[in-house]
Amino acid sequence: MADRELDIRGEVCPFTFVKSKLVLEQMELGQVLRVILDYPPSVESVPKSMREEGQEVLAINQLDNNTWEILIRKVK
């Protein structure tokens, strides 16, 4: 489902958002980025910041006790 994947386990805010944004900027409109992270505050801050940037957050899924994926569609 995702066009690109960014595994940023071990990173903390604000780097989780910054790195996600930089990858998304390289993608085409309509493509989906899958972000994998393990820093709990980023599970809230990355989707919030992406929405503020005008991107579409498709899903936030917990993969295990300390890992999540966020699916983001580039719309801007």
Long-range contacts (C-beta under 8 A, 24 or more apart in sequence): 1-32, 1-34, 1-71, 2-32, 2-33, 2-34, 2-71, 3-27, 3-28, 3-31, 3-32, 3-33, 4-31, 4-32, 4-33, 4-34, 5-33, 5-34, 5-35, 5-36, 6-33, 6-34, 6-35, 6-36, 7-36, 8-35, 8-36, 8-37, 9-36, 9-37, 9-38, 9-67, 10-38, 11-37, 11-39, 11-42, 12-39, 12-41, 12-42, 13-39, 13-41, 13-42, 13-45, 14-45, 16-42, 16-45, 16-46, 17-42, 17-45, 17-46, 17-49, 17-50, 20-46, 20-50, 20-70, 20-72, 21-49, 21-50, 21-53, 24-50, 24-55, 24-72, 24-74, 27-74, 28-74, 29-74, 29-75, 29-76, 30-73, 30-74, 30-75, 31-73, 31-74, 32-58, 32-71, 32-72, 32-73, 32-74, 33-71, 33-72, 33-73, 33-74, 34-69, 34-70, 34-71, 35-69, 35-70, 35-71, 35-72, 36-63, 36-67, 36-68, 36-69, 37-67, 37-68, 37-70, 38-66, 38-67, 38-68, 40-66, 43-68, 43-70, 46-70, 47-72
